[in-house]
C-alpha cells in the first residue's frame, strides 16, 4: 500500500486519493478546459491519464506540472515560454496568484502554508480548475476564442464541445 503524508501529518491512502480524484468534477472540467482552449493558451496536448498521474505524483511530474501551471498563470498566452525558468518559478507564481485571489473561491487558503506536493490530489485539481476559471476572465486569447464562436456563423458553439472519443453498443 502506498501512503501519502501531508504536512498536517494526515495519512492518506493512495487508492483513496485516486478514487477521490477520479470522482471529482474538477478533474474532468480541467481536462475539458485544457482541450478546448489548448490553442489559445499554447498548451501541449495531454491525456487525462497524464494529468491524473501528475496530480497523484507531483514530485515525479514537475516538468509537466510546471508547464501547465505557468501557461495557466501567465497573463499573456503569447509570451515566450522558458521551461527551465518555469520549473523553478511555477510554485512561487502559483502562491502569488492564490494569495491574491483565493478568497474568490475558498474561505481558507488552499495551500495553507503547505508545499504543493503535500496537498491532496483533489485539492491540486481544485487549484487547477480555479486557474482555468480565472483564465476565462483574464486571458484575452481565451476570450477571443469564445467571442469568435459567438460572432462567427461558421464557427459555432459546437467548436467549444469536445468530440466524443467513441460510442457504446447503443450508439451513445
Helices and strands as residue ranges (DSSP letters): E 3-5, E 11-13, H 14-22, H 25-36, H 38-41, H 48-56, G 58-61, H 62-73, H 83-101, G 102-104, G 116-118, H 121-138, H 140-151, G 157-160
